[in-house]
Amino acid sequence: MRLIFTLFIATLITSCSLINQKALSLQVGMGKTEVSEIMGTPERRSFNGTTEAWQYADFISKDQCSYITAWFKGESLAALTSREETRMRDCSKGILDIDWTQIPMGVN
């Protein structure tokens, strides 16, 4: 689990979006309230049993968006995943449906 977080943090350091900066404060085991206080309201929430995914989107530069998914197991943050994509206008339009077959190890 720490390896996933370490790789995620390294990816974030190379980007400069607001959500990436906020995500640097997150730690595995934080509760949903703590994550919400740091990251704000997610663009989209998805559920699968006791697993929940919160999705966030923000511009990195004029036409690059950063997407972060906070994965919860029960009430605790279990993992983060991220991706970047070129979008010309609205980053929220690039939020994809959660593919529950691609859930990070240790979350399900």
N, CA and C atoms as an extended XYZ file, in Angstrom:
324
Properties=species:S:1:pos:R:3:atomname:S:1:resname:S:1:resid:I:1 pbc="F F F"
N         0.835       -1.186        0.000 N   MET     1
C         0.000        0.000        0.000 CA  MET     1
C         0.881        1.251        0.000 C   MET     1
N         1.946        1.240        0.779 N   ARG     2
C         2.830        2.407        0.810 CA  ARG     2
C         3.477        2.647       -0.550 C   ARG     2
N         3.748        1.559       -1.282 N   LEU     3
C         4.335        1.703       -2.609 CA  LEU     3
C         3.387        2.454       -3.538 C   LEU     3
N         2.108        2.114       -3.492 N   ILE     4
C         1.118        2.813       -4.319 CA  ILE     4
C         1.111        4.293       -3.972 C   ILE     4
N         1.113        4.599       -2.669 N   PHE     5
C         1.098        6.002       -2.248 CA  PHE     5
C         2.382        6.721       -2.662 C   PHE     5
N         3.530        6.056       -2.526 N   THR     6
C         4.797        6.672       -2.899 CA  THR     6
C         4.819        6.991       -4.388 C   THR     6
N         4.379        6.050       -5.217 N   LEU     7
C         4.326        6.293       -6.656 CA  LEU     7
C         3.355        7.418       -6.989 C   LEU     7
N         2.237        7.439       -6.292 N   PHE     8
C         1.249        8.484       -6.513 CA  PHE     8
C         1.825        9.854       -6.161 C   PHE     8
N         2.487        9.954       -5.026 N   ILE     9
C         3.069       11.231       -4.589 CA  ILE     9
C         4.127       11.698       -5.588 C   ILE     9
N         4.941       10.775       -6.077 N   ALA    10
C         5.965       11.140       -7.056 CA  ALA    10
C         5.327       11.706       -8.323 C   ALA    10
N         4.227       11.118       -8.743 N   THR    11
C         3.501       11.626       -9.913 CA  THR    11
C         2.965       13.020       -9.654 C   THR    11
N         2.433       13.235       -8.464 N   LEU    12
C         1.847       14.537       -8.137 CA  LEU    12
C         2.882       15.653       -8.094 C   LEU    12
N         4.071       15.338       -7.640 N   ILE    13
C         5.107       16.357       -7.496 CA  ILE    13
C         5.454       16.960       -8.851 C   ILE    13
N         5.338       16.158       -9.922 N   THR    14
C         5.675       16.663      -11.252 CA  THR    14
C         4.563       17.515      -11.848 C   THR    14
N         3.408       17.548      -11.211 N   SER    15
C         2.281       18.349      -11.681 CA  SER    15
C         2.013       19.464      -10.683 C   SER    15
N         1.239       20.474      -11.110 N   CYS    16
C         1.058       21.601      -10.202 CA  CYS    16
C        -0.407       21.995      -10.022 C   CYS    16
N        -1.339       21.098      -10.260 N   SER    17
C        -2.741       21.473      -10.087 CA  SER    17
C        -3.096       21.577       -8.610 C   SER    17
N        -4.167       22.280       -8.343 N   LEU    18
C        -4.621       22.472       -6.973 CA  LEU    18
C        -4.986       21.146       -6.316 C   LEU    18
N        -5.697       20.257       -7.029 N   ILE    19
C        -6.061       18.984       -6.401 CA  ILE    19
C        -4.830       18.134       -6.142 C   ILE    19
N        -3.819       18.230       -7.014 N   ASN    20
C        -2.588       17.474       -6.764 CA  ASN    20
C        -1.903       17.970       -5.498 C   ASN    20
N        -1.875       19.267       -5.303 N   GLN    21
C        -1.272       19.829       -4.090 CA  GLN    21
C        -2.041       19.396       -2.845 C   GLN    21
N        -3.367       19.419       -2.925 N   LYS    22
C        -4.186       18.989       -1.796 CA  LYS    22
C        -3.979       17.515       -1.497 C   LYS    22
N        -3.891       16.702       -2.559 N   ALA    23
C        -3.747       15.254       -2.387 CA  ALA    23
C        -2.455       14.881       -1.674 C   ALA    23
N        -1.456       15.741       -1.723 N   LEU    24
C        -0.205       15.478       -1.016 CA  LEU    24
C        -0.413       15.381        0.499 C   LEU    24
N        -1.496       15.963        0.999 N   SER    25
C        -1.796       15.930        2.437 CA  SER    25
C        -2.533       14.665        2.858 C   SER    25
N        -3.019       13.882        1.900 N   LEU    26
C        -3.802       12.697        2.239 CA  LEU    26
C        -2.919       11.542        2.681 C   LEU    26
N        -3.450       10.729        3.574 N   GLN    27
C        -2.736        9.549        4.074 CA  GLN    27
C        -3.716        8.386        4.167 C   GLN    27
N        -3.210        7.193        3.856 N   VAL    28
C        -4.019        5.992        4.007 CA  VAL    28
C        -4.544        5.935        5.434 C   VAL    28
N        -5.812        5.582        5.576 N   GLY    29
C        -6.425        5.474        6.896 CA  GLY    29
C        -7.245        6.687        7.300 C   GLY    29
N        -7.088        7.806        6.573 N   MET    30
C        -7.893        8.988        6.889 CA  MET    30
C        -9.367        8.667        6.662 C   MET    30
N       -10.220        9.309        7.443 N   GLY    31
C       -11.658        9.143        7.290 CA  GLY    31
C       -12.200       10.008        6.165 C   GLY    31
N       -13.422        9.729        5.787 N   LYS    32
C       -14.068       10.483        4.703 CA  LYS    32
C       -14.191       11.959        5.032 C   LYS    32
N       -14.466       12.275        6.289 N   THR    33
C       -14.581       13.682        6.689 CA  THR    33
C       -13.260       14.412        6.495 C   THR    33
N       -12.149       13.775        6.901 N   GLU    34
C       -10.829       14.386        6.736 CA  GLU    34
C       -10.509       14.608        5.256 C   GLU    34
N       -10.786       13.600        4.445 N   VAL    35
C       -10.508       13.721        3.012 CA  VAL    35
C       -11.351       14.837        2.411 C   VAL    35
N       -12.610       14.913        2.787 N   SER    36
C       -13.498       15.944        2.289 CA  SER    36
C       -13.022       17.334        2.703 C   SER    36
N       -12.524       17.470        3.915 N   GLU    37
C       -12.019       18.766        4.381 CA  GLU    37
C       -10.814       19.217        3.562 C   GLU    37
N        -9.979       18.272        3.128 N   ILE    38
C        -8.784       18.604        2.353 CA  ILE    38
C        -9.113       18.787        0.873 C   ILE    38
N        -9.846       17.842        0.306 N   MET    39
C       -10.075       17.816       -1.139 CA  MET    39
C       -11.331       18.544       -1.587 C   MET    39
N       -12.277       18.718       -0.674 N   GLY    40
C       -13.545       19.325       -1.053 CA  GLY    40
C       -14.540       18.269       -1.514 C   GLY    40
N       -15.627       18.731       -2.088 N   THR    41
C       -16.667       17.838       -2.570 CA  THR    41
C       -16.214       17.175       -3.868 C   THR    41
N       -16.324       15.848       -3.964 N   PRO    42
C       -15.909       15.180       -5.199 CA  PRO    42
C       -16.835       15.514       -6.371 C   PRO    42
N       -16.277       15.463       -7.566 N   GLU    43
C       -17.075       15.667       -8.781 CA  GLU    43
C       -18.080       14.526       -8.950 C   GLU    43
N       -17.663       13.315       -8.558 N   ARG    44
C       -18.521       12.137       -8.692 CA  ARG    44
C       -18.165       11.132       -7.600 C   ARG    44
N       -19.197       10.459       -7.100 N   ARG    45
C       -19.016        9.377       -6.122 CA  ARG    45
C       -19.610        8.104       -6.708 C   ARG    45
N       -18.913        6.991       -6.521 N   SER    46
C       -19.389        5.695       -6.994 CA  SER    46
C       -19.270        4.690       -5.865 C   SER    46
N       -20.191        3.720       -5.844 N   PHE    47
C       -20.245        2.739       -4.762 CA  PHE    47
C       -20.262        1.326       -5.332 C   PHE    47
N       -19.639        0.416       -4.589 N   ASN    48
C       -19.670       -1.009       -4.906 CA  ASN    48
C       -19.554       -1.753       -3.584 C   ASN    48
N       -20.687       -2.123       -3.008 N   GLY    49
C       -20.674       -2.743       -1.680 CA  GLY    49
C       -20.174       -1.747       -0.653 C   GLY    49
N       -19.147       -2.112        0.103 N   THR    50
C       -18.578       -1.215        1.121 CA  THR    50
C       -17.414       -0.392        0.572 C   THR    50
N       -17.160       -0.511       -0.722 N   THR    51
C       -16.091        0.251       -1.357 CA  THR    51
C       -16.696        1.477       -2.045 C   THR    51
N       -16.006        2.599       -1.904 N   GLU    52
C       -16.492        3.848       -2.489 CA  GLU    52
C       -15.334        4.539       -3.197 C   GLU    52
N       -15.628        5.185       -4.314 N   ALA    53
C       -14.626        5.931       -5.071 CA  ALA    53
C       -15.094        7.372       -5.236 C   ALA    53
N       -14.239        8.318       -4.848 N   TRP    54
C       -14.522        9.738       -5.021 CA  TRP    54
C       -13.601       10.251       -6.117 C   TRP    54
N       -14.166       10.936       -7.102 N   GLN    55
C       -13.382       11.427       -8.220 CA  GLN    55
C       -13.302       12.952       -8.222 C   GLN    55
N       -12.090       13.440       -8.495 N   TYR    56
C       -11.811       14.868       -8.549 CA  TYR    56
C       -11.140       15.198       -9.883 C   TYR    56
N       -11.341       16.424      -10.366 N   ALA    57
C       -10.735       16.869      -11.619 CA  ALA    57
C       -10.302       18.327      -11.480 C   ALA    57
N        -9.176       18.663      -12.125 N   ASP    58
C        -8.688       20.038      -12.096 CA  ASP    58
C        -7.713       20.240      -13.247 C   ASP    58
N        -7.577       21.484      -13.702 N   PHE    59
C        -6.601       21.808      -14.744 CA  PHE    59
C        -5.192       21.816      -14.163 C   PHE    59
N        -4.249       21.272      -14.930 N   ILE    60
C        -2.821       21.357      -14.608 CA  ILE    60
C        -2.251       22.561      -15.351 C   ILE    60
N        -2.646       22.680      -16.596 N   SER    61
C        -2.238       23.799      -17.445 CA  SER    61
C        -3.417       24.139      -18.349 C   SER    61
N        -3.183       24.993      -19.314 N   LYS    62
C        -4.271       25.482      -20.174 CA  LYS    62
C        -5.144       24.374      -20.756 C   LYS    62
N        -4.550       23.272      -21.181 N   ASP    63
C        -5.333       22.217      -21.817 CA  ASP    63
C        -5.055       20.815      -21.242 C   ASP    63
N        -4.471       20.743      -20.065 N   GLN    64
C        -4.190       19.458      -19.414 CA  GLN    64
C        -4.973       19.355      -18.108 C   GLN    64
N        -5.669       18.233      -17.933 N   CYS    65
C        -6.430       17.993      -16.712 CA  CYS    65
C        -5.798       16.872      -15.904 C   CYS    65
N        -5.917       16.979      -14.608 N   SER    66
C        -5.493       15.934      -13.685 CA  SER    66
C        -6.741       15.342      -13.049 C   SER    66
N        -6.770       14.018      -12.957 N   TYR    67
C        -7.899       13.304      -12.358 CA  TYR    67
C        -7.380       12.454      -11.211 C   TYR    67
N        -8.018       12.585      -10.066 N   ILE    68
C        -7.648       11.808       -8.886 CA  ILE    68
C        -8.866       11.050       -8.402 C   ILE    68
N        -8.658        9.785       -8.076 N   THR    69
C        -9.705        8.981       -7.471 CA  THR    69
C        -9.242        8.563       -6.091 C   THR    69
N       -10.035        8.901       -5.084 N   ALA    70
C        -9.791        8.477       -3.699 CA  ALA    70
C       -10.648        7.240       -3.454 C   ALA    70
N       -10.010        6.139       -3.092 N   TRP    71
C       -10.685        4.856       -2.882 CA  TRP    71
C       -10.844        4.610       -1.391 C   TRP    71
N       -12.061        4.337       -0.983 N   PHE    72
C       -12.355        4.080        0.425 CA  PHE    72
C       -12.781        2.635        0.622 C   PHE    72
N       -12.271        2.040        1.672 N   LYS    73
C       -12.709        0.724        2.124 CA  LYS    73
C       -13.444        0.995        3.430 C   LYS    73
N       -14.753        0.832        3.414 N   GLY    74
C       -15.544        1.240        4.570 CA  GLY    74
C       -15.474        2.748        4.699 C   GLY    74
N       -15.058        3.226        5.844 N   GLU    75
C       -14.988        4.670        6.094 CA  GLU    75
C       -13.583        5.250        5.957 C   GLU    75
N       -12.597        4.417        5.586 N   SER    76
C       -11.200        4.861        5.562 CA  SER    76
C       -10.618        4.909        4.158 C   SER    76
N        -9.769        5.905        3.921 N   LEU    77
C        -9.058        6.021        2.658 CA  LEU    77
C        -8.093        4.847        2.532 C   LEU    77
N        -8.199        4.115        1.416 N   ALA    78
C        -7.363        2.930        1.219 CA  ALA    78
C        -6.328        3.126        0.110 C   ALA    78
N        -6.611        3.982       -0.868 N   ALA    79
C        -5.680        4.189       -1.981 CA  ALA    79
C        -6.079        5.426       -2.780 C   ALA    79
N        -5.140        5.901       -3.573 N   LEU    80
C        -5.378        6.988       -4.518 CA  LEU    80
C        -4.871        6.535       -5.878 C   LEU    80
N        -5.568        6.916       -6.927 N   THR    81
C        -5.064        6.714       -8.280 CA  THR    81
C        -5.208        8.038       -9.024 C   THR    81
N        -4.401        8.210      -10.060 N   SER    82
C        -4.472        9.456      -10.825 CA  SER    82
C        -4.171        9.196      -12.288 C   SER    82
N        -4.584       10.137      -13.108 N   ARG    83
C        -4.268       10.133      -14.532 CA  ARG    83
C        -4.335       11.569      -15.026 C   ARG    83
N        -3.744       11.809      -16.175 N   GLU    84
C        -3.797       13.119      -16.814 CA  GLU    84
C        -4.331       12.953      -18.225 C   GLU    84
N        -4.969       14.002      -18.725 N   GLU    85
C        -5.571       13.947      -20.048 CA  GLU    85
C        -5.642       15.351      -20.632 C   GLU    85
N        -5.526       15.437      -21.933 N   THR    86
C        -5.692       16.716      -22.620 CA  THR    86
C        -7.183       16.985      -22.799 C   THR    86
N        -7.628       18.123      -22.329 N   ARG    87
C        -9.029       18.567      -22.470 CA  ARG    87
C        -8.967       20.045      -22.797 C   ARG    87
N        -9.806       20.496      -23.678 N   MET    88
C        -9.765       21.899      -24.073 CA  MET    88
C       -10.591       22.818      -23.181 C   MET    88
N       -11.648       22.304      -22.553 N   ARG    89
C       -12.504       23.204      -21.786 CA  ARG    89
C       -12.768       22.733      -20.365 C   ARG    89
N       -13.580       21.711      -20.244 N   ASP    90
C       -14.122       21.321      -18.953 CA  ASP    90
C       -13.531       19.998      -18.480 C   ASP    90
N       -12.700       20.048      -17.446 N   CYS    91
C       -12.083       18.823      -16.929 CA  CYS    91
C       -13.121       17.819      -16.423 C   CYS    91
N       -14.231       18.305      -15.899 N   SER    92
C       -15.224       17.391      -15.339 CA  SER    92
C       -15.813       16.465      -16.410 C   SER    92
N       -15.752       16.878      -17.665 N   LYS    93
C       -16.259       16.030      -18.746 CA  LYS    93
C       -15.362       14.821      -18.995 C   LYS    93
N       -14.144       14.857      -18.478 N   GLY    94
C       -13.209       13.747      -18.657 CA  GLY    94
C       -13.266       12.715      -17.549 C   GLY    94
N       -14.141       12.905      -16.573 N   ILE    95
C       -14.276       11.914      -15.510 CA  ILE    95
C       -14.939       10.667      -16.091 C   ILE    95
N       -14.282        9.538      -15.917 N   LEU    96
C       -14.766        8.281      -16.472 CA  LEU    96
C       -15.568        7.511      -15.432 C   LEU    96
N       -16.448        6.636      -15.909 N   ASP    97
C       -17.128        5.724      -14.991 CA  ASP    97
C       -16.088        4.827      -14.335 C   ASP    97
N       -16.299        4.513      -13.082 N   ILE    98
C       -15.375        3.639      -12.360 CA  ILE    98
C       -15.419        2.234      -12.963 C   ILE    98
N       -14.251        1.702      -13.262 N   ASP    99
C       -14.129        0.321      -13.718 CA  ASP    99
C       -13.742       -0.494      -12.486 C   ASP    99
N       -14.725       -1.136      -11.875 N   TRP   100
C       -14.500       -1.849      -10.617 CA  TRP   100
C       -13.586       -3.053      -10.782 C   TRP   100
N       -13.312       -3.477      -12.019 N   THR   101
C       -12.353       -4.568      -12.209 CA  THR   101
C       -10.922       -4.061      -12.079 C   THR   101
N       -10.735       -2.733      -12.113 N   GLN   102
C        -9.410       -2.129      -12.017 CA  GLN   102
C        -9.125       -1.534      -10.634 C   GLN   102
N        -9.871       -1.940       -9.633 N   ILE   103
C        -9.712       -1.397       -8.288 CA  ILE   103
C        -8.302       -1.679       -7.756 C   ILE   103
N        -7.663       -0.716       -7.114 N   PRO   104
C        -6.303       -0.932       -6.597 CA  PRO   104
C        -6.247       -2.075       -5.584 C   PRO   104
N        -5.112       -2.759       -5.543 N   MET   105
C        -4.919       -3.843       -4.581 CA  MET   105
C        -5.126       -3.331       -3.152 C   MET   105
N        -5.739       -4.156       -2.333 N   GLY   106
C        -5.925       -3.805       -0.939 CA  GLY   106
C        -7.197       -3.030       -0.655 C   GLY   106
N        -7.903       -2.594       -1.691 N   VAL   107
C        -9.114       -1.823       -1.473 CA  VAL   107
C       -10.324       -2.716       -1.351 C   VAL   107
N       -10.410       -3.760       -2.154 N   ASN   108
C       -11.596       -4.617       -2.116 CA  ASN   108
C       -11.489       -5.718       -1.087 C   ASN   108
